[in-house]
Each structure stands twice: as structure tokens, then as C-alpha cells.
């Protein structure tokens, strides 16, 4: 794993290069690798806190976003969690930072709709499954929550 820097920014603080690199990583993994055609820019990026790991060359190697869950002032939704470097601990480093940021936001819990294959990853951080599996864009997911 190359040396990376972890950044936490609101949408309006992102540089155009950072935004491009974030969208490129999300597209590479969620659309191309997972063969899932869906509208990634969903309007929630504007109101989200963006956490990302940036390499020395300016490319983004991992990403996640946080935003308040619809109408629930105590629940932060974690989403678009992605790592371009799997198995090197970068995803857990990013998840830990997201949990810390959610606490700093004053959230009482974190909610995520996790892909089923990633359940163990989130359980290591203390999340618990709170739903039966369901399909989202043709991919099995479950809801998970982490009380803060």
C-alpha cells in the first residue's frame, strides 16, 4: 500500500481533482467491477461528509460518505464505502475514521445498507445486522446499525 493521507471534507471543500478521483473509484468498483448499472451521483453528495484516502500521486484509494438519515436527527447514514486496495487494512482505517466523524457530528447511531459479502467487515467494527437480506440494484444487502 502506498503512503496515503486521510481527508474529511464537506462537498464544497472538495477540489475538482478530489471529486473526479472519488467518482472514478466509485464507478470503477460499483459500476464496472460489480457490473451494476445505476445512477451513482444521487444528490446526497451535496449534504454529505466525504472521507477518503488519497495517495501521493493524487489518486483516491478508499472512500466513504456520511449524511443524516432522512428525518432522523440522531442517525447518520454511512454509504458508498469502497476501497481500491483490499486486504491491507485501508478499509478498516477509513471505517474507524467514519465512526469517529459520526461521533463528532453528534450522532447516536450509524446506519448502513451493507452488501452481504461485507457483513463480517462491518461486524469487526461493532455493527450488527438488523434486517433480512434484500436486493438493492440486484445485489444482496442487509441493514446494519452501530450504536454510538
N, C-alpha and C positions, 0 to 999 in steps of 0.2 A: 504494500500500500504506500503510495506516495504521501509526502507530508501534506496534510490538509489543515485548513482553518475553518472553524465552525462559525457561521454567521447567523444572526437572528435579526430579521428586518420586517418592517411593515411594507406593503405593496409599493407605496410611493417612495420608499427609500431604496428600492432595488435599482441597480443600474440596468441599462438596456442589455448589456452583456450578461449580467447575472440572470435576468429574466429569460433571455434566449437559452442559456445553458440549462436552466431549470426546466423549461418547456421541452427542450431537446431530450433530456434524461427521462422525463415523464413519458414522452412519446415513444422513445426507444423501448422502454420496458413495458408500459401498459398497453400501448397500441401495437407495436411491432412484435416484440418477444411473446406477448400473451395473445397475439392475433385477435385483438378485441377492438373493433371499430366503435368508438364512442367520442362524444364531444368533451375533450379534456378541459379547455377553458370554459368554466361553468358559471362565471360571475362571482364565485366565492373567493377567488384570489384577492379581489379588491379589499375585502374585510378581514383577511387572514394575516396571521403572523407566519412568516416564512423562515424555516430553519434549514440550513443547507451546509454541506461540507464542500469547500472549494479547494481544488488542487493548486499548486504553484503556477501551473500553466493557465489558470483561469477557468478550467472546466469544473463542472459540478459533479461530484461523485456520489452524493446522497442528499435526500430532500424529504421534508415533511411540512405540513401546514397545520395550523391550529386556528379555529374560529369558534365563536359562541354558537352552540346548538340552537336551532330555531326556537325562539321564545323561552329558552331556559337559561336564566341568568347564572345558574350555578354549574352548568355542564359545558365543557369545552369539547369540541369535536376534533379529533385527530384524523388526518386523511392524507392521501397521496404519498404515503410513506414508501420510499423507494431507495434502493442502494444499487449502484452500478458495480460495486465491489463486494461480492457476497463472501461470507465466511472469514472476514478479517476483523470483525468487531465494530466496524463503522456504523452499521445499523443500530446496534445497542447504544453506542455513544450518542447517536442522533436521537434515539428514543429517550434516553436519560435527559438530554437537554430539553426535549419537548415536555417531559413531565415537569422539570424544573420551571420552565416558562409558564406552563399551565398553573402551577402553584403561584408564581409571581403575578399572574393575571387575577388571582383570587378565586379560581375555580374550585368547586367541591368534588368534581369527578371529571374523568376523561372518558369519552365515548368514542368507539371506533367500529366501523364495519370492516372486519378483517377477512382477508382471503383465508379459506380453511387451511391451506398448507402452512400458513404463518401463525397458527394458533400457539404453538409451542414457544415461538419467539416472544410473543406478547405475554404469555403466561410467566416467562422468566422475569419479566418486569413487574409482575403482580396483577396483570389484567385477568379477569375471569369471563368466561363465555356466558352470555345472558340470553341467547336465543337458539333456536334450532337453525340448522343450515338453510340458507335461501340463495337463490340465484340473483346475481347482480351482473348485468351485461354478459350473461351466460357463464359466469364463474362462481363457484360455491363460496359463500361468505357466511359469517356469523357476526352478531353484535357482541362486543366485549366492553367491559367497563373497569375503570380503576378508580376507587375512592381515593381522595387526596386528604 
